[in-house]
Amino acid sequence: MAGTVCERDGCETALPVAGRGPVPRFCSTRCRVAAHRARRAAAEALPRELTSRRRWVRRDDRKAPRTSGGGFASVTDAGTWTTYRAARGSTVGAGLGYVLAPGDGIVCVDLDHCLDDGELTPWAREFLDRCPPTWIEVSASGTGLHVWGRGAVERGRRIRRDGVAVEVYGQGRYIAVTGRRYGQAPVTLADLTAVLDTI
């Protein structure tokens, strides 16, 4: 009986679901090792400005923030956040998340549905052309981008018009982190203040 699919990127092998016991996550040892190496490589590619802060959570399948121990995390309760190393080492949920906290000066611009078969849409290309070189990752859906940088955003902004969806956050929010670098984005955060003023 068909179950879930192998978790290794690019592998579509269906996994059998046994009557009892844990459901396997990978179709083979080869896929498990390859997925582990890919996660490790992605983890090492994240900017130090993010990994050095205690702002990390896990995210579940519904994109809710979780503690590394499995409880619910809060974007306003620093006691539910942990270090990058602890979050990365946890098996809770489906991946990592980073909490944007007041006073840190770190912002994220979320460009939804800007990748079509891996190709950047014209409106997103225009936006990225205005950005200084900064860390950009592909979102968990594979169709969006997270543009990370430094700046000040007190209240989140959402802009949706003509099929374009842009969200900007600087605090009171957590962002799913994939570590899947877009193009040749540098592993550093640039000042996005000038770009944020145009949104």
C-alpha positions in Angstrom: 0.0 0.0 0.0 1.4 3.4 -1.1 2.5 5.8 1.6 4.6 8.9 1.7 7.4 9.7 -0.7 11.2 9.5 -0.1 12.4 12.7 1.6 15.5 13.1 -0.6 15.1 16.0 -3.0 14.5 14.7 -6.5 13.5 11.2 -5.4 9.9 10.4 -6.0 9.9 6.8 -4.8 6.8 5.9 -2.8 7.4 4.4 0.6 5.4 1.4 1.8 3.5 1.9 5.0 3.8 -1.0 7.4 0.9 -1.8 9.8 3.1 -0.9 12.8 6.3 0.8 13.6 7.7 4.1 12.2 7.2 5.1 8.6 10.5 5.1 6.8 11.7 8.6 5.6 13.9 7.4 2.8 13.7 4.6 0.2 17.3 3.5 0.6 20.5 4.0 2.6 21.9 5.9 -0.4 19.0 8.4 -0.4 19.3 8.8 3.4 23.0 9.6 3.2 22.6 11.9 0.2 19.8 13.8 2.0 22.0 14.1 5.2 24.9 15.5 3.2 22.6 17.9 1.4 21.2 19.2 4.7 24.7 19.5 6.1 25.9 21.5 3.0 22.9 23.7 3.2 23.4 24.3 6.9 27.0 25.4 6.4 25.9 27.8 3.7 23.8 30.0 6.0 25.0 33.5 7.0 26.7 33.7 10.3 24.5 36.7 11.1 21.7 34.2 11.4 23.4 31.1 12.8 25.1 33.0 15.6 21.8 34.2 17.2 19.5 32.2 19.5 16.5 32.7 17.3 15.9 29.2 15.9 12.8 27.0 16.0 11.6 24.0 14.1 8.6 24.1 11.8 5.9 21.5 11.4 4.1 20.3 8.3 1.5 23.0 8.8 4.3 25.7 9.0 3.6 26.2 12.7 6.7 27.0 14.8 7.8 24.3 17.2 10.5 24.0 19.9 13.4 21.6 19.3 11.6 19.4 21.9 8.3 19.3 20.0 6.2 21.8 21.9 4.7 24.9 20.3 7.1 27.9 19.9 6.1 31.5 20.0 7.5 34.4 18.0 7.2 36.6 21.1 8.6 34.2 23.7 12.4 33.9 23.5 12.3 31.0 26.0 10.9 28.9 23.2 13.8 29.6 20.8 17.1 27.8 20.7 20.5 27.9 19.0 21.0 27.0 15.4 23.0 23.9 16.3 20.2 22.6 18.6 17.5 23.3 16.1 19.5 21.7 13.3 20.1 18.6 15.4 16.4 18.2 16.3 14.2 15.8 14.3 11.0 17.6 15.2 8.8 18.7 12.3 9.8 19.3 8.7 12.6 21.8 9.0 14.0 25.0 10.5 12.6 28.4 11.2 14.2 31.7 12.2 12.4 34.2 14.4 12.7 37.9 13.5 13.0 39.7 16.8 12.7 43.4 17.7 16.0 45.2 17.8 18.0 42.7 15.7 17.8 44.7 12.5 17.4 41.6 10.4 14.6 41.6 7.8 13.2 39.1 5.2 11.4 39.9 2.0 9.3 37.0 0.9 8.6 36.9 -2.8 5.8 34.4 -3.5 5.3 32.5 -6.8 8.3 34.2 -8.4 9.9 31.1 -9.8 8.3 29.3 -12.8 10.1 26.0 -13.5 13.2 27.5 -11.8 13.0 30.7 -14.0 12.6 34.1 -12.3 9.6 36.1 -13.3 10.2 39.6 -14.7 8.8 41.4 -11.7 11.0 39.4 -9.3 14.1 40.0 -11.6 13.4 43.8 -11.4 13.2 43.6 -7.6 16.4 41.6 -7.2 18.2 43.9 -9.6 17.6 46.7 -7.1 19.0 44.7 -4.2 22.6 44.8 -3.2 24.3 41.3 -3.1 22.7 39.5 -0.1 21.6 36.1 1.1 18.7 34.7 -1.0 17.2 31.3 -0.6 14.5 29.3 -2.4 11.4 28.9 -0.2 10.1 25.5 0.9 7.5 25.4 -1.9 10.3 25.8 -4.5 8.3 28.6 -6.2 9.3 31.6 -4.0 12.4 33.4 -2.7 13.4 34.7 0.7 15.6 37.8 0.4 17.4 38.3 3.8 19.2 41.4 4.9 19.6 44.2 7.4 17.1 47.0 7.9 14.2 48.2 10.1 10.7 47.0 9.6 8.4 47.6 12.7 5.3 46.2 11.1 5.0 43.6 8.5 3.9 44.6 5.1 2.0 42.6 2.5 1.6 43.7 -1.1 -0.6 41.7 -3.4 -1.6 43.0 -6.8 -1.6 41.8 -10.4 -0.6 38.3 -9.3 2.5 39.7 -7.4 2.8 38.8 -3.8 5.5 40.5 -1.6 5.7 40.3 2.1 8.3 42.1 4.3 9.0 41.3 7.9 11.4 42.4 10.6 9.9 41.3 13.9 7.0 39.2 15.4 7.3 36.6 12.7 9.2 33.5 11.9 10.5 32.5 8.5 10.9 28.9 7.3 14.6 28.5 6.4 15.6 26.0 3.7 19.3 26.9 3.2 18.8 26.3 -0.6 20.8 29.2 -1.9 19.5 31.0 -5.0 22.0 31.4 -7.7 25.3 32.8 -6.5 23.9 34.7 -3.6 26.6 35.6 -1.0 26.4 34.1 2.5 26.2 37.5 4.1 23.4 40.0 4.8 23.4 43.4 3.0 21.7 46.6 4.1 18.3 46.5 2.4 17.1 49.9 3.7 17.0 51.6 0.3 15.1 48.8 -1.3 12.6 48.5 1.6 11.8 52.2 1.1 10.6 51.5 -2.4 8.2 48.7 -1.4 
